[in-house]
């Protein structure tokens, strides 16, 4: 009797890692375990063991992984390459014809070795794209579009994308970039958005909110989250500088990453009276913190359509707050904001346009609140239930193609 197929997920990040990537992948593995046996190959310390999802066993196998500091780029490349090699052998030993093997683009070295191992074992292959390379490196200014690194990655991608049975993307701005590669079929690309990690529901503006008590009468503009290479937090600070004489507008800036260090340096130098810097709040206080602002800003750099993950957008929607996105109109964040009328889209890295939009939002506060109500309603489209059902449907379809 032929053994039932197995879903193998190979990833560096998995619970108990506290990153959003690990949270999403943990939920995906649990959902797929409702339909088939699941084996997770995890690069996260402390993840090994057997988890139970309903009546189906979900096995987590820990793969040795060295994690240098984020600023040590050379050592991180060595570590991610070593992990990719270990994952290759882990998949090669376990995968069988008819199984489905899925990898994630974090770190960028994993998909190539994992897909190769799966193909050698005649298993179906899937990829979940969170970061698209070399486009992410180009947008971040780390590599030129015509550099040897970018060319090498495109050459490797040409083989990778043609080899995959299914490609999951979390933004509608990604498929046009994938379809530039010869031989990639649009039928193999599936848009499945990430989902909000907070309870969905409009929160009435509350002047007694502890995160805005000191400026309860002002219009509060917020910025928070990971401020990485694809973000432009300086544009928000420059907008605050332009609006420094508008006493009814307050900027509350929070976050982490290289952009957060930049903001702290800017404020230490400028000492803008309309800017408050706040360290990230604990997870159990996040919903209250997010509902303490009247509108939230997501500032991207130029040319990040299809490159940057709009995950923080969904939490803003969940608490019912309008959003101002600095990005190209064809990016996933821009499309979501415009089609639902839940905020404004301004050109990226344009503090003048951003400042003008903030003035508009503050001038008609009731209209901004109404946009927040629409945001909370639209958040229902980005529920875990809807996205996880979509993953299950697509993977079941892959299995049906094998039979």
N, C-alpha and C positions, 0 to 999 in steps of 0.2 A: 504494500500500500504506500503510495507516494505521500511523503510528509508535507504538511500544510506550509505555505510560503511564510517567510519571515520578513518583517520590516526592520531594516537596520539603519539607525540614525547615528552618524558619526559627527561629533561636534566637540569643540573645545569647551564650550560653556553649557553647563547643565546644573540644575539645583544640586547642592545648596548654594551655588554661586548666586549672588543677589542681583546680577545684571538683568536688564529687561530681556536681553537675548536668551538668557538661561530660562527665564520665566516663560517666555513664549514657547521655547522648544520643549520644556517640560510638559506644558499643556498639550502640545501637538502629539508628543509620544503617548501620553495618557489617552488621548482621543483615538489614536490609531489602534491602541491596544484593545479597544472595544471590538475590532474587526479581525485582528490577526495577532500572532505572536510578535512581540517587539523586543529588540535588543538595542540598547543604547551604548555606543562606544564613546565614553566621556573623558575629556581632558581636565575635568574638575576634581580637585582633591576632596575626598569625603563623599563622593557620589556612588561609590561601588555598593553593590548589594542587590537585592531583589525587591522591586516595588510591585504592588498589586493594583491592577486597574480593573474593577469589576471582578469577573471570574477568570480573567486572562492574566497570565504572568507577564510582567514587564521586567526584563533583566537589564541591569546597568553594570557595565564592565568598565572599570577605571583604567585609562591608559596613562602611563607616566608622562608628566608634562612639567617643563620648567618655565616659570613665568617671570622674566626679568621686568624691571620697572618700565613704565610706558615711555619714558624719555630715552631709554637705551635702545634706539632703533636698530643698531647693528646686532645686539644680542637678541633682540626680539625676533629678528629675521632668522637667526640661527635656531632659536628655540622653536619657531613655527615650522621651519623646515624639518627639524628633527621629529616634531609631532606628526607632520604629514607622512613621514616615512613609517613611523610606528603604526599610524592609522592604516596605511596601505597593507601592512602585514596582518593587522587585526581583521580587516575586511576580507582579505584574501583567504584567511583561515576559516572564516565563518560563512561567507556568502555561498549560495548555491544557485543553480539555474532556477529561475522563477521567483527568486526573492526580489525585494525592492530595497535598494540602498540609496539613502539620501544624505547629502552633505550640505554644509552652509558656507558662505563666503567669508567666514571669520574664524581664523585668519585666511588670507587669500591663497595660501599654499595648499590648503586641504582639498578643495574640489578636484584638482588634477590627479592626485595620487589615489584618492578614494574612488573616483570614477574609473580610473584605469584598472584598479583591483576588481571592481564590480564587473567591468566588461570582460576581464579575463575569466571570471567565474560565470559568465553568461547570465548575470542578474540584470534586472531592470534598474535604471539609474534616474535619480531626481536631484535637483539642486534648488535650494532656497537662497535667493539673492538678497542679501541685506546691503552689501556694498559692492559696487561694480568697478572693477579695475580693468584698465588703467585710468578710467575716467575720474575716479575719486582722487587719484594722485595728481592728475592734471588740474582738477578744480581746486585742490588744496595748494597748488603751487609747488608741490614736491617734485614733480617731473614735468618735462615739456612733452607736448603731444607727439613730437617727432623723435624723442629720445630713444636710445637703445632699449631702455627698460620698458617703455610704453609699447614699442614695436614687438618686443619679445612676449609681452603679456597678450597682445592682440593675436599673435601667432598661436600661442597656447590656447587662447579662448576659441579660436576658429575650430580646433579639434574638439575642445570640451563641449561647446554648445551643440555641435552636430551629434555628439555621442550620447546626449541625454535623452531619456524617455519623456521627462517632464521637467519644466522649469517653472518654479514658483516665484512670482514677483510681488512685492508689496506696494507697488506704485504703477499707475497706468503710463507713467513717463518712461518706464524701463523698456517695454517691448520694442519701440522704434530703434533703440540703441542695439538691441540684440539682433534685430532683423537686418542690420547692416552686414552681419556675418553671413557669407554664402552658405547655403544649405540648411539654415535654421528655419524650421517651420513654425508659423504662427499658431498652428494647432497644438503645438507642444508647450506653449507659453500660457500660464494660468495666473490671473490676477487674484490674489487672496490678501486683503489688507490685514495689517495688525489690528489689534483691538484695544479698547480702553481697559486699563487695569484698575479703574476706580468705579464705584457704583454710579450709575447714570441717573442724573436728575438735576433739574435747574435749582440752583441755590440762590435765594433772594439776596440781593446786596444787603449786608449787615454792617452798619457803622460800628457795632460793638465787636466785630471780628478782631481778635487779638493781634492779627498781622497787619491791621491798618488803623489801629486806635490812635496812633500818634498823628495820623493825617486823614482822619475820618471824613473831613469835609472836602477833600481834594479828589480829583479824578486820578485813579492809580493805574499806571501802566506797568506791567510786569514782564520780566524776562527771567527764565530759569532753565535748568537742565544742563546737559553736557554741551559745552561750547567748544566744539572741536575744529578740525581743519576746514570743514565745509561751511562753518558759520561765520558771521560778520558782526560780532557784538559791538565793535567800535562804532558801527552805524547807529546803534541805539544810543550810545553815549554821546555821539555828536548831535543826535536829535535832541537829547536832553540839554546839551549846551545851547542849541538854538532856541529852546523853550525855557531857558533859565529864568526869564522875567515873567513867565506865566505862573502866578502864585497858586492857581487852582489845579495845577498838574504836578503829580509826583511820580518819579520813576523808582520802582523797587526791583533791584537787580540781584539775581542769585545764580548759582551754578557751580560748575567745576570744569576742569580741562584747561587747555592753553588760553582759551578766550576769557575764562574767569580770571586768570592771572593778569591778563592784559587789562581787564576792567579795573581790577584793584590798583594797578599801577597808574592808570589814567585818573582815577578818583583821588589817589594820594597826591597826584600832581595838581589837579584842577580844583578839588574840594567844592564841587558843585552842590549848592544848597538844596536843589530839587532832586538829588539822587540819594537813595538809601541802598547800601550794600548789605546783603544778608546771606549768611552761610546756608547751605541746603538744609531743609527741615527733615526730620525723621519721616519714614514712610507713612506712619499712622497719623501724621499731621498734614499730609500733602493736600488732601481734598480741602481742608480748611484754609490752607495757605493759598491755593489756587483760586478759591472763591473770594479771597480778600482783595483781588484786583478787579478793576472794571474791564480791562482788556489786556490781552497778552500778545507779545511780539515774538515772532520766530524770524530771525534775520539770517538769511543765507548769503553766501558769496555768489558771484556770477557763475553761470554754467553748471549748476548742480542738478538740473532736471535729469532724473533717472539715476542720480548718484546718492543723494542723501535721504535717510529714513525719516519720514514725518511722524514718528511714533508719539512725540510729546503732544502733537495736535489733538490726538484722541482724548487725552486727559483734560485738556482745556474744554473740549466739547462736552465731556462727561459732567463737568461742574456747571456748565451753562455760561460760558464767557465768550465774548466776541474775540476774534483773532485778527491780528495784522501781520501778514506774511510778506517779507521782503524776498521775492523770488521771481523767476520767470513764470508767465501765466500758464505754460504747459506742464509745469511740475505737478506732482501729485498733490502737494499741499495747496498750490494755487488753484488747481481744479476743484478740490473739495470745498475750499472757501467760496469760490465764485458760484458753483452750481447750487449750493445750499443758502447763499446770501447770509453767511454767518460772520462776515467781517470784510476786510479789505486786502487787496494784493497791490503792493507797490514795487517799483523796480529794486533789484538787489543792490546793496551797498550805496543807497541813495538817502542820506540823512535828511535832506531837504524835503523830499517827497514823504518820508516817514513822519517828519515833524508836522507837515501840513495835514496828513491823515489823522494824526493824534489830536491835533486841534479840532478837526471835524468831529471826531468821535466824542471829545470832551464837550463840544458846543451843544450837541444833541444827545445828552446822556440817556434819555428815555429810548431813543432809537437804538443806541448801543446795547441797552438792556434787552430790547426786543430781539436783536441779533443773537444775544446770548440764549434767549429762550429757544430760538431756532436751532442754535448749536446743540443744546441738550436733546432736542427732538431728533436731530440728524445723527447723534451719537449712537442711536439704536441700530443704525446701519453697520456700525463697527463693533458689534458684540462678539464675545468669544464664541458663543454658540453658533453664530452664522459662519464665522471663519473656519472653525474646527470642523463643522459639517462639510464645508467645501474641500478641505484637505482629505477627509475620509472618502468623499465621492470620487475625487480624482485618483487617489491611490487604489480604490476598489476597481476603477476602470482599467488601470494598468494591469492589475491581476487578471481581469477578465480577458484582456488581450493576450495573456500568456496561455490561457486554457484552450 
